[in-house]
Amino acid sequence: MRELREIGLVEGDLPRVYAAQAAGCAPVVRAIEAGLDHPEPVRPDTIAKSIAIGNPADGFQVIQCVKDTGGGGAAVSDDQIVDAIQLLAETEGIFTEPAGGTTLAAAADLIRRGVIPRDESIVVCVTGNGYKTAEVVADRITRPVHLSRAFKDFEAWHESRQALA
């Protein structure tokens, strides 16, 4: 956005950028909280495997971007990530993977702590599909019924459900 403003394609204030990481792998957020310019490497321990980068190559640039825009960061637990995945699915019909759950959980945490004002317009980036890592919510959903393609199997299943009701 800064570069787009510099070349005249956009005007106005830059949006604030916030970093969202899983608590089990949060070198950028920890560096921001400690006032550091470079993240200290960590050993990842989180369900959010796609963002579990203990020594991010672009950590310095991310920290600078967050600082330059007046943003901040949040590191959220695996439980908060799964809660956010479930919330997004229940309220918006979007099934995301743990990285998307991390961004939503971090946004909620930042709002709850007053870092992001409750009336602020925000954009939460959710790009990953939950079917890649459905096992992280397997204990929170109803198990699917596996039937053959034969209609008689469906009828038998349906009749058994009717008998229970």
C-alpha positions as CSV (number, residue, x, y, z in Angstrom):
1,M,0.0,0.0,0.0
2,R,2.9,2.3,0.8
3,E,4.3,1.7,-2.7
4,L,1.0,2.3,-4.3
5,R,0.6,5.6,-2.5
6,E,4.2,6.6,-3.5
7,I,3.5,6.1,-7.2
8,G,0.1,7.9,-6.9
9,L,-2.3,5.0,-7.4
10,V,-3.9,5.4,-4.0
11,E,-4.3,8.3,-1.6
12,G,-4.8,8.7,2.1
13,D,-3.6,7.0,5.3
14,L,-2.1,3.6,5.2
15,P,-4.2,0.8,6.8
16,R,-2.8,-0.6,10.0
17,V,-1.3,-4.0,9.5
18,Y,-1.5,-6.6,12.3
19,A,0.5,-9.8,12.7
20,A,-1.3,-13.0,13.6
21,Q,0.5,-16.1,14.7
22,A,-0.1,-19.3,16.6
23,A,1.2,-19.1,20.1
24,G,3.2,-22.2,19.5
25,C,5.2,-20.5,16.7
26,A,5.1,-16.7,17.1
27,P,8.6,-15.3,16.5
28,V,7.3,-12.1,14.7
29,V,4.6,-11.3,17.3
30,R,7.1,-11.9,20.2
31,A,9.6,-9.6,18.5
32,I,7.0,-6.9,18.1
33,E,6.0,-7.2,21.7
34,A,9.6,-7.0,22.8
35,G,10.4,-4.0,20.6
36,L,12.9,-6.0,18.5
37,D,13.7,-5.5,14.8
38,H,14.4,-9.1,14.1
39,P,12.5,-12.2,15.3
40,E,14.3,-14.8,17.4
41,P,14.0,-18.3,16.0
42,V,11.6,-20.7,17.7
43,R,10.7,-24.4,17.4
44,P,7.2,-24.7,16.1
45,D,4.6,-26.4,18.2
46,T,1.1,-25.8,16.8
47,I,-1.7,-27.3,14.8
48,A,-1.3,-24.4,12.3
49,K,1.3,-26.2,10.3
50,S,1.1,-24.0,7.2
51,I,2.2,-20.9,9.2
52,A,4.6,-22.8,11.6
53,I,7.7,-21.1,10.4
54,G,10.1,-20.7,13.4
55,N,12.6,-18.6,11.5
56,P,10.7,-16.5,9.0
57,A,12.9,-15.2,6.2
58,D,10.9,-12.0,5.9
59,G,10.4,-11.5,9.6
60,F,12.3,-8.2,9.6
61,Q,10.1,-6.8,6.8
62,V,6.9,-8.0,8.5
63,I,8.0,-6.3,11.8
64,Q,8.8,-3.1,9.9
65,C,5.5,-3.1,8.1
66,V,3.5,-3.6,11.4
67,K,5.5,-0.8,13.1
68,D,5.4,1.6,10.1
69,T,1.6,1.3,9.9
70,G,0.9,1.6,13.7
71,G,-0.3,-2.0,13.9
72,G,0.4,-4.7,16.4
73,G,0.2,-8.5,16.8
74,A,-1.4,-11.3,18.6
75,A,-0.4,-14.9,19.3
76,V,-3.3,-17.2,19.8
77,S,-3.6,-20.7,21.3
78,D,-4.5,-23.8,19.3
79,D,-7.8,-23.9,21.2
80,Q,-8.5,-20.3,20.1
81,I,-7.7,-21.3,16.5
82,V,-10.1,-24.2,16.6
83,D,-12.8,-22.0,18.2
84,A,-12.4,-19.5,15.4
85,I,-12.6,-22.2,12.7
86,Q,-15.9,-23.3,14.2
87,L,-17.2,-19.8,14.6
88,L,-16.4,-19.0,11.0
89,A,-18.1,-22.2,9.8
90,E,-21.2,-21.6,11.9
91,T,-21.7,-17.9,11.2
92,E,-20.4,-17.5,7.7
93,G,-20.4,-21.0,6.2
94,I,-16.7,-20.8,5.6
95,F,-14.6,-23.8,6.5
96,T,-11.0,-22.7,6.9
97,E,-7.8,-24.4,7.8
98,P,-5.8,-23.4,11.0
99,A,-4.0,-20.5,9.4
100,G,-7.4,-18.8,8.6
101,G,-8.5,-19.7,12.1
102,T,-5.4,-18.0,13.4
103,T,-6.2,-14.7,11.6
104,L,-9.8,-14.6,12.9
105,A,-8.8,-15.6,16.5
106,A,-6.1,-13.0,16.5
107,A,-8.5,-10.3,15.2
108,A,-11.0,-11.2,17.9
109,D,-8.2,-11.1,20.5
110,L,-7.0,-7.7,19.4
111,I,-10.5,-6.3,19.4
112,R,-11.2,-7.9,22.9
113,R,-8.0,-6.2,24.2
114,G,-8.9,-2.9,22.7
115,V,-5.9,-2.8,20.4
116,I,-8.3,-2.7,17.4
117,P,-11.4,-0.5,18.2
118,R,-14.7,-2.3,18.1
119,D,-16.1,0.1,15.5
120,E,-13.0,-0.1,13.2
121,S,-13.5,-1.5,9.7
122,I,-11.2,-4.5,9.4
123,V,-10.3,-7.1,6.8
124,V,-9.4,-10.6,8.0
125,C,-7.6,-12.6,5.3
126,V,-8.8,-16.2,5.2
127,T,-7.4,-18.1,2.3
128,G,-6.9,-21.8,3.2
129,N,-9.6,-24.5,2.9
130,G,-10.4,-26.5,6.0
131,Y,-10.7,-29.8,4.1
132,K,-6.8,-29.9,4.0
133,T,-6.7,-30.2,7.8
134,A,-10.2,-31.4,8.8
135,E,-8.7,-33.5,11.6
136,V,-8.2,-30.4,13.8
137,V,-12.0,-30.2,14.2
138,A,-12.9,-33.8,13.9
139,D,-13.9,-34.1,17.6
140,R,-16.3,-31.1,17.3
141,I,-18.4,-32.3,14.4
142,T,-20.9,-35.1,13.8
143,R,-19.2,-38.0,12.1
144,P,-20.3,-38.4,8.5
145,V,-22.4,-41.4,7.5
146,H,-20.7,-43.5,4.8
147,L,-23.1,-45.2,2.5
148,S,-22.6,-47.0,-0.8
149,R,-24.2,-45.6,-4.0
150,A,-27.1,-48.1,-3.7
151,F,-30.4,-46.4,-2.9
152,K,-31.4,-49.4,-0.8
153,D,-28.5,-48.6,1.6
154,F,-29.8,-45.1,2.0
155,E,-33.3,-46.4,2.6
156,A,-32.1,-48.7,5.3
157,W,-30.1,-45.9,7.0
158,H,-33.1,-43.6,6.8
159,E,-35.5,-46.2,8.2
160,S,-33.0,-46.8,11.1
161,R,-33.0,-43.0,11.8
162,Q,-36.8,-43.0,11.8
163,A,-37.0,-45.8,14.3
164,L,-34.8,-43.8,16.7
165,A,-37.0,-40.7,16.4
